[in-house]
């Protein structure tokens, strides 16, 4: 049995290209494995609050049973990560970075003493052995060329995953959606990349 956690962050609904690509990724998993269980966390519907002053005590606590609303939400999300063999994250680029709901999810699941620990050699994750697939979309082209240095989304999420111990990371990008001559084939090209994923 493969457990796949899918994180959706696009607010674009049926028009979302990351959601379309994730459906293709799910179809590949269903064909690849006889038994696969999907857990889907739609951050648009979940509407996680951003970290507030009263949440700081929880973030500095290593106690998974710490009594606070933040800790209840945080541990629910962390346990979804723990259960997953593979994490699929849909993340359209918003102003050169990730959607704010995805950042809120990352803040809820980044817990020193729980999902990573500090060591003399730097942070060490507790979620090793998992795989991750990042499904990204952007109006421009950021994987190469003059705008590459403006992509703060994929490098950020890859760094965060590695802090948690996830080293096996693949990406599927649909780019140039706001450039007419590129947008025509953008989704089709990304779908071919879905077929090349190593599951």
VENKAPE-V585286 format. One line per field, one symbol per residue. ss: DSSP state (H for helix, E for strand, L for the rest). A space follows every 10 residues. Layout:
ss=???
//
This chain:
ss=LEEEEEEELL LLHHHLHHHH HHHHHHHHHH HHLLLEEEEE EEHHHHLLLL LLHHHHHHHL LLLLLLLLHH HHHHHHHHHH HHHLLEEEEE EELELLELLH HHHHHHHHHL LELLLEEEEL LEEEELLLLL EEEEEEELLL LLLLLLLHHH LLLHHHHHHH HHHLLLLEEE EEEELLLLLH HHHHHHHHHH HHHHHHLLL
//
